[in-house]
Amino acid sequence: MTDDTIVSTDEIAAARERVSVPGSPGFEGEIGGSMAEFSAEYMTYIEDYLDDDLKVVGDRMMAMLRSMDELHQGFAVSQLDHALQTATRAERDGASDDMIVASLCHDVGKTFSNMNHPAIAAEMLRPWVSDEAYWVVKYHQDFQGRHYYGRIGMDPEMRRKHLGHEHYAMAERFADDWDQTAFDPNYEAETLDHFEPLVRTVFSRTPRRG
């Protein structure tokens, strides 16, 4: 689980301003052209800068989610609509904050490619969410396969290879009750604005390393 230390709004605003400036703003020492040439002072500066950079992850996730409104992939709803429907179903079903955010963000990997998108999304989320939320996102397609793999010549019971895992039941709940039902153009989901405070809370946590 993540460190529950939450970055303040003022800290995020200051970090946003700092990282928007190109180059190495505020560093006045020598800067080498390769990492092997970086001084100890410059490496300390870079580490501090990267700590600030982490504080704007919420901005980046929100931008990524907004971009999914233009991603349809042939479905009757956009991928943003699908994400909102999935997260709304999770929230209305009493899911934890981490699972609600994971439900909203479970397909953000598709902004790069549909191929391997669960693993892409899971690794993006991992430093900020629970082990349960991470695992469910990483393997959600194996569980989702029950609803369509048989029509494309794949094993619809792919999920069974995960039998016995401690998060198996949550993955089933996610896939069967929230994700696979979230392609309904008539479903009244919550808006992205509704979920934004929770997204920013989760991604303002101090991320875990490794």
Phi and psi in degrees as GROMACS dihedral restraints (atoms count N, CA, C in turn):
[ dihedral_restraints ]
;  ai    aj    ak    al  type     phi  dphi    fc
    3     4     5     6     1   -73.6    20    10
    4     5     6     7     1   160.1    20    10
    6     7     8     9     1   -66.7    20    10
    7     8     9    10     1   130.1    20    10
    9    10    11    12     1   -82.9    20    10
   10    11    12    13     1     5.6    20    10
   12    13    14    15     1   -63.1    20    10
   13    14    15    16     1   124.5    20    10
   15    16    17    18     1  -103.7    20    10
   16    17    18    19     1   130.9    20    10
   18    19    20    21     1   -72.9    20    10
   19    20    21    22     1   134.9    20    10
   21    22    23    24     1   -74.1    20    10
   22    23    24    25     1   160.7    20    10
   24    25    26    27     1   -60.1    20    10
   25    26    27    28     1   -40.1    20    10
   27    28    29    30     1   -64.8    20    10
   28    29    30    31     1   -40.5    20    10
   30    31    32    33     1   -63.5    20    10
   31    32    33    34     1   -40.7    20    10
   33    34    35    36     1   -64.9    20    10
   34    35    36    37     1   -42.7    20    10
   36    37    38    39     1   -63.0    20    10
   37    38    39    40     1   -41.8    20    10
   39    40    41    42     1   -65.8    20    10
   40    41    42    43     1   -41.1    20    10
   42    43    44    45     1   -65.9    20    10
   43    44    45    46     1   -40.6    20    10
   45    46    47    48     1   -58.5    20    10
   46    47    48    49     1   -42.5    20    10
   48    49    50    51     1   -67.5    20    10
   49    50    51    52     1   -41.5    20    10
   51    52    53    54     1   -65.8    20    10
   52    53    54    55     1   -47.6    20    10
   54    55    56    57     1   -75.1    20    10
   55    56    57    58     1   -10.5    20    10
   57    58    59    60     1   -79.1    20    10
   58    59    60    61     1   -11.8    20    10
   60    61    62    63     1   -90.0    20    10
   61    62    63    64     1   126.3    20    10
   63    64    65    66     1   -70.7    20    10
   64    65    66    67     1   162.7    20    10
   66    67    68    69     1    79.2    20    10
   67    68    69    70     1  -146.1    20    10
   69    70    71    72     1  -119.9    20    10
   70    71    72    73     1    70.4    20    10
   72    73    74    75     1   -60.9    20    10
   73    74    75    76     1   130.3    20    10
   75    76    77    78     1    90.3    20    10
   76    77    78    79     1    -8.0    20    10
   78    79    80    81     1   -97.3    20    10
   79    80    81    82     1   126.7    20    10
   81    82    83    84     1  -113.0    20    10
   82    83    84    85     1     1.2    20    10
   84    85    86    87     1   -85.6    20    10
   85    86    87    88     1  -173.2    20    10
   87    88    89    90     1   -71.1    20    10
   88    89    90    91     1   139.3    20    10
   90    91    92    93     1  -122.5    20    10
   91    92    93    94     1   116.8    20    10
   93    94    95    96     1   -78.8    20    10
   94    95    96    97     1   170.5    20    10
   96    97    98    99     1   -90.1    20    10
   97    98    99   100     1    -5.5    20    10
   99   100   101   102     1  -139.6    20    10
  100   101   102   103     1   160.8    20    10
  102   103   104   105     1   -63.2    20    10
  103   104   105   106     1   -31.6    20    10
  105   106   107   108     1   -64.0    20    10
  106   107   108   109     1   -22.5    20    10
  108   109   110   111     1   -94.5    20    10
  109   110   111   112     1    -6.6    20    10
  111   112   113   114     1   -66.3    20    10
  112   113   114   115     1   136.1    20    10
  114   115   116   117     1   -77.2    20    10
  115   116   117   118     1   165.1    20    10
  117   118   119   120     1   -60.8    20    10
  118   119   120   121     1   -37.7    20    10
  120   121   122   123     1   -64.4    20    10
  121   122   123   124     1   -40.8    20    10
  123   124   125   126     1   -70.3    20    10
  124   125   126   127     1   -37.9    20    10
  126   127   128   129     1   -64.0    20    10
  127   128   129   130     1   -38.5    20    10
  129   130   131   132     1   -63.2    20    10
  130   131   132   133     1   -41.2    20    10
  132   133   134   135     1   -61.8    20    10
  133   134   135   136     1   -45.8    20    10
  135   136   137   138     1   -62.0    20    10
  136   137   138   139     1   -43.5    20    10
  138   139   140   141     1   -60.7    20    10
  139   140   141   142     1   -41.6    20    10
  141   142   143   144     1   -66.2    20    10
  142   143   144   145     1   -40.4    20    10
  144   145   146   147     1   -62.8    20    10
  145   146   147   148     1   -42.8    20    10
  147   148   149   150     1   -66.1    20    10
  148   149   150   151     1   -31.2    20    10
  150   151   152   153     1   -62.3    20    10
  151   152   153   154     1   -41.0    20    10
  153   154   155   156     1   -66.9    20    10
  154   155   156   157     1   -38.4    20    10
  156   157   158   159     1   -59.5    20    10
  157   158   159   160     1   -35.9    20    10
  159   160   161   162     1   -63.7    20    10
  160   161   162   163     1   -25.7    20    10
  162   163   164   165     1   -72.0    20    10
  163   164   165   166     1   -12.6    20    10
  165   166   167   168     1  -106.6    20    10
  166   167   168   169     1    15.4    20    10
  168   169   170   171     1   -60.9    20    10
  169   170   171   172     1   -36.5    20    10
  171   172   173   174     1   -58.9    20    10
  172   173   174   175     1   -40.1    20    10
  174   175   176   177     1   -58.7    20    10
  175   176   177   178     1   -45.6    20    10
  177   178   179   180     1   -67.5    20    10
  178   179   180   181     1   -38.9    20    10
  180   181   182   183     1   -66.7    20    10
  181   182   183   184     1   -40.1    20    10
  183   184   185   186     1   -62.8    20    10
  184   185   186   187     1   -41.2    20    10
  186   187   188   189     1   -64.2    20    10
  187   188   189   190     1   -39.5    20    10
  189   190   191   192     1   -64.9    20    10
  190   191   192   193     1   -43.2    20    10
  192   193   194   195     1   -63.0    20    10
  193   194   195   196     1   -44.0    20    10
  195   196   197   198     1   -60.3    20    10
  196   197   198   199     1   -37.9    20    10
  198   199   200   201     1   -64.8    20    10
  199   200   201   202     1   -21.8    20    10
  201   202   203   204     1   -71.7    20    10
  202   203   204   205     1   -10.4    20    10
  204   205   206   207     1   -67.6    20    10
  205   206   207   208     1   -19.0    20    10
  207   208   209   210     1  -100.0    20    10
  208   209   210   211     1     4.1    20    10
  210   211   212   213     1  -106.9    20    10
  211   212   213   214     1   112.5    20    10
  213   214   215   216     1  -111.5    20    10
  214   215   216   217     1   -39.0    20    10
  216   217   218   219     1    55.5    20    10
  217   218   219   220     1    28.3    20    10
  219   220   221   222     1    88.4    20    10
  220   221   222   223     1    -7.4    20    10
  222   223   224   225     1   -77.9    20    10
  223   224   225   226     1   162.9    20    10
  225   226   227   228     1   -73.4    20    10
  226   227   228   229     1   -16.3    20    10
  228   229   230   231     1  -123.1    20    10
  229   230   231   232     1   155.5    20    10
  231   232   233   234     1   -72.8    20    10
  232   233   234   235     1   166.2    20    10
  234   235   236   237     1   -67.1    20    10
  235   236   237   238     1   -26.9    20    10
  237   238   239   240     1   -67.6    20    10
  238   239   240   241     1   -44.5    20    10
  240   241   242   243     1   -58.0    20    10
  241   242   243   244     1   -42.9    20    10
  243   244   245   246     1   -61.5    20    10
  244   245   246   247     1   -43.5    20    10
  246   247   248   249     1   -63.1    20    10
  247   248   249   250     1   -42.7    20    10
  249   250   251   252     1   -66.1    20    10
  250   251   252   253     1   -40.5    20    10
  252   253   254   255     1   -63.7    20    10
  253   254   255   256     1   -42.2    20    10
  255   256   257   258     1   -63.6    20    10
  256   257   258   259     1   -46.4    20    10
  258   259   260   261     1   -66.9    20    10
  259   260   261   262     1   -37.3    20    10
  261   262   263   264     1   -64.2    20    10
  262   263   264   265     1   -43.8    20    10
  264   265   266   267     1   -62.6    20    10
  265   266   267   268     1   -40.7    20    10
  267   268   269   270     1   -62.7    20    10
  268   269   270   271     1   -46.6    20    10
  270   271   272   273     1   -62.6    20    10
  271   272   273   274     1   -45.9    20    10
  273   274   275   276     1   -69.1    20    10
  274   275   276   277     1   -17.1    20    10
  276   277   278   279     1   -94.5    20    10
  277   278   279   280     1     5.9    20    10
  279   280   281   282     1    82.1    20    10
  280   281   282   283     1    23.5    20    10
  282   283   284   285     1   -68.2    20    10
  283   284   285   286     1   160.4    20    10
  285   286   287   288     1   -69.2    20    10
  286   287   288   289     1   162.9    20    10
  288   289   290   291     1   -57.2    20    10
  289   290   291   292     1   -42.3    20    10
  291   292   293   294     1   -63.2    20    10
  292   293   294   295     1   -39.3    20    10
  294   295   296   297     1   -72.4    20    10
  295   296   297   298     1   -31.7    20    10
  297   298   299   300     1   -65.3    20    10
  298   299   300   301     1   -46.9    20    10
  300   301   302   303     1   -65.0    20    10
  301   302   303   304     1   -41.0    20    10
  303   304   305   306     1   -62.0    20    10
  304   305   306   307     1   -38.6    20    10
  306   307   308   309     1   -64.5    20    10
  307   308   309   310     1   -39.3    20    10
  309   310   311   312     1   -66.7    20    10
  310   311   312   313     1   -37.1    20    10
  312   313   314   315     1  -102.8    20    10
  313   314   315   316     1     5.9    20    10
  315   316   317   318     1   -63.6    20    10
  316   317   318   319     1   -22.6    20    10
  318   319   320   321     1  -112.3    20    10
  319   320   321   322     1    16.7    20    10
  321   322   323   324     1   -63.5    20    10
  322   323   324   325     1   -20.6    20    10
  324   325   326   327     1   -60.4    20    10
  325   326   327   328     1   -22.7    20    10
  327   328   329   330     1   -68.2    20    10
  328   329   330   331     1   -16.6    20    10
  330   331   332   333     1   -66.0    20    10
  331   332   333   334     1   -19.1    20    10
  333   334   335   336     1   -98.8    20    10
  334   335   336   337     1   -52.1    20    10
  336   337   338   339     1  -167.1    20    10
  337   338   339   340     1   143.5    20    10
  339   340   341   342     1   -65.9    20    10
  340   341   342   343     1   -32.0    20    10
  342   343   344   345     1   -64.4    20    10
  343   344   345   346     1   124.3    20    10
  345   346   347   348     1    63.4    20    10
  346   347   348   349     1    22.5    20    10
  348   349   350   351     1   -62.7    20    10
  349   350   351   352     1   -31.7    20    10
  351   352   353   354     1   -63.1    20    10
  352   353   354   355     1   -42.9    20    10
  354   355   356   357     1   -67.9    20    10
  355   356   357   358     1   -37.0    20    10
  357   358   359   360     1   -61.1    20    10
  358   359   360   361     1   -50.5    20    10
  360   361   362   363     1   -63.1    20    10
  361   362   363   364     1   -43.2    20    10
  363   364   365   366     1   -60.3    20    10
  364   365   366   367     1   -43.9    20    10
  366   367   368   369     1   -70.4    20    10
  367   368   369   370     1   -28.8    20    10
  369   370   371   372     1   -66.3    20    10
  370   371   372   373     1   -36.8    20    10
  372   373   374   375     1   -82.7    20    10
  373   374   375   376     1   -26.1    20    10
  375   376   377   378     1   -50.6    20    10
  376   377   378   379     1   -43.9    20    10
  378   379   380   381     1   -66.1    20    10
  379   380   381   382     1   -15.4    20    10
  381   382   383   384     1  -113.8    20    10
  382   383   384   385     1   -13.5    20    10
  384   385   386   387     1  -118.8    20    10
  385   386   387   388     1   171.1    20    10
  387   388   389   390     1   -67.0    20    10
  388   389   390   391     1   159.8    20    10
  390   391   392   393     1   -57.9    20    10
  391   392   393   394     1   -37.3    20    10
  393   394   395   396     1   -62.1    20    10
  394   395   396   397     1   -49.8    20    10
  396   397   398   399     1   -62.6    20    10
  397   398   399   400     1   -42.5    20    10
  399   400   401   402     1   -59.3    20    10
  400   401   402   403     1   -48.4    20    10
  402   403   404   405     1   -65.6    20    10
  403   404   405   406     1   -41.3    20    10
  405   406   407   408     1   -61.6    20    10
  406   407   408   409     1   -44.7    20    10
  408   409   410   411     1   -65.1    20    10
  409   410   411   412     1   -43.3    20    10
  411   412   413   414     1   -60.3    20    10
  412   413   414   415     1   -36.5    20    10
  414   415   416   417     1  -112.2    20    10
  415   416   417   418     1    14.3    20    10
  417   418   419   420     1   -63.2    20    10
  418   419   420   421     1   -28.1    20    10
  420   421   422   423     1   -71.2    20    10
  421   422   423   424     1   -32.4    20    10
  423   424   425   426     1   -60.3    20    10
  424   425   426   427     1   -37.6    20    10
  426   427   428   429     1   -79.5    20    10
  427   428   429   430     1   -37.4    20    10
  429   430   431   432     1   -64.1    20    10
  430   431   432   433     1   -26.1    20    10
  432   433   434   435     1   -57.2    20    10
  433   434   435   436     1   -25.2    20    10
  435   436   437   438     1   -56.6    20    10
  436   437   438   439     1   -27.5    20    10
  438   439   440   441     1   -93.3    20    10
  439   440   441   442     1    -7.8    20    10
  441   442   443   444     1  -154.9    20    10
  442   443   444   445     1   -12.7    20    10
  444   445   446   447     1   -59.4    20    10
  445   446   447   448     1   -35.4    20    10
  447   448   449   450     1   -60.2    20    10
  448   449   450   451     1   -26.4    20    10
  450   451   452   453     1   -83.7    20    10
  451   452   453   454     1   -10.1    20    10
  453   454   455   456     1  -121.2    20    10
  454   455   456   457     1    20.5    20    10
  456   457   458   459     1    77.8    20    10
  457   458   459   460     1    19.2    20    10
  459   460   461   462     1  -111.4    20    10
  460   461   462   463     1   166.1    20    10
  462   463   464   465     1   -73.1    20    10
  463   464   465   466     1   112.6    20    10
  465   466   467   468     1   -70.3    20    10
  466   467   468   469     1   -12.9    20    10
  468   469   470   471     1  -103.9    20    10
  469   470   471   472     1    32.3    20    10
  471   472   473   474     1   -54.5    20    10
  472   473   474   475     1   -30.7    20    10
  474   475   476   477     1   -60.3    20    10
  475   476   477   478     1   -25.0    20    10
  477   478   479   480     1   -65.2    20    10
  478   479   480   481     1   -18.7    20    10
  480   481   482   483     1   -68.6    20    10
  481   482   483   484     1   -13.9    20    10
  483   484   485   486     1  -100.5    20    10
  484   485   486   487     1     4.9    20    10
  486   487   488   489     1   -52.4    20    10
  487   488   489   490     1   135.4    20    10
  489   490   491   492     1    95.6    20    10
  490   491   492   493     1   -12.5    20    10
  492   493   494   495     1   -71.2    20    10
  493   494   495   496     1   144.8    20    10
  495   496   497   498     1   -63.5    20    10
  496   497   498   499     1   -21.7    20    10
  498   499   500   501     1  -105.9    20    10
  499   500   501   502     1    13.2    20    10
  501   502   503   504     1   -58.7    20    10
  502   503   504   505     1   -46.9    20    10
  504   505   506   507     1   -63.4    20    10
  505   506   507   508     1   -39.6    20    10
  507   508   509   510     1   -66.8    20    10
  508   509   510   511     1   -37.7    20    10
  510   511   512   513     1   -64.9    20    10
  511   512   513   514     1   -38.5    20    10
  513   514   515   516     1   -63.8    20    10
  514   515   516   517     1   -44.6    20    10
  516   517   518   519     1   -60.6    20    10
  517   518   519   520     1   -45.3    20    10
  519   520   521   522     1   -60.1    20    10
  520   521   522   523     1   -51.7    20    10
  522   523   524   525     1   -69.4    20    10
  523   524   525   526     1   -44.6    20    10
  525   526   527   528     1   -82.1    20    10
  526   527   528   529     1   -36.9    20    10
  528   529   530   531     1   -98.2    20    10
  529   530   531   532     1   -29.9    20    10
  531   532   533   534     1  -111.6    20    10
  532   533   534   535     1   -53.4    20    10
  534   535   536   537     1   -73.0    20    10
  535   536   537   538     1   -54.6    20    10
  537   538   539   540     1   -71.6    20    10
  538   539   540   541     1   -15.0    20    10
  540   541   542   543     1   -91.9    20    10
  541   542   543   544     1    -2.3    20    10
  543   544   545   546     1   -96.8    20    10
  544   545   546   547     1    43.2    20    10
  546   547   548   549     1  -124.9    20    10
  547   548   549   550     1    26.7    20    10
  549   550   551   552     1   -95.7    20    10
  550   551   552   553     1   110.8    20    10
  552   553   554   555     1   -65.1    20    10
  553   554   555   556     1   -11.8    20    10
  555   556   557   558     1  -101.9    20    10
  556   557   558   559     1    -0.1    20    10
  558   559   560   561     1   -77.7    20    10
  559   560   561   562     1   134.1    20    10
  561   562   563   564     1   -93.5    20    10
  562   563   564   565     1    91.3    20    10
  564   565   566   567     1   -88.0    20    10
  565   566   567   568     1   162.4    20    10
  567   568   569   570     1   -69.5    20    10
  568   569   570   571     1   160.4    20    10
  570   571   572   573     1   -85.3    20    10
  571   572   573   574     1   166.9    20    10
  573   574   575   576     1   -63.9    20    10
  574   575   576   577     1   -35.0    20    10
  576   577   578   579     1   -58.2    20    10
  577   578   579   580     1   -36.2    20    10
  579   580   581   582     1   -61.0    20    10
  580   581   582   583     1   -40.8    20    10
  582   583   584   585     1   -87.8    20    10
  583   584   585   586     1   -14.1    20    10
  585   586   587   588     1   -55.9    20    10
  586   587   588   589     1   -45.1    20    10
  588   589   590   591     1   -58.2    20    10
  589   590   591   592     1   -39.2    20    10
  591   592   593   594     1   -69.3    20    10
  592   593   594   595     1   -41.4    20    10
  594   595   596   597     1   -57.4    20    10
  595   596   597   598     1   -47.8    20    10
  597   598   599   600     1   -68.1    20    10
  598   599   600   601     1   -33.4    20    10
  600   601   602   603     1   -64.2    20    10
  601   602   603   604     1   -48.5    20    10
  603   604   605   606     1   -63.1    20    10
  604   605   606   607     1   -44.5    20    10
  606   607   608   609     1   -84.8    20    10
  607   608   609   610     1     3.5    20    10
  609   610   611   612     1  -100.9    20    10
  610   611   612   613     1     2.2    20    10
  612   613   614   615     1   -65.8    20    10
  613   614   615   616     1   155.8    20    10
  615   616   617   618     1   -70.2    20    10
  616   617   618   619     1   117.2    20    10
  618   619   620   621     1   -71.5    20    10
  619   620   621   622     1   148.6    20    10
  621   622   623   624     1   -80.1    20    10
  622   623   624   625     1   152.1    20    10
  624   625   626   627     1   -92.8    20    10
  625   626   627   628     1   150.9    20    10
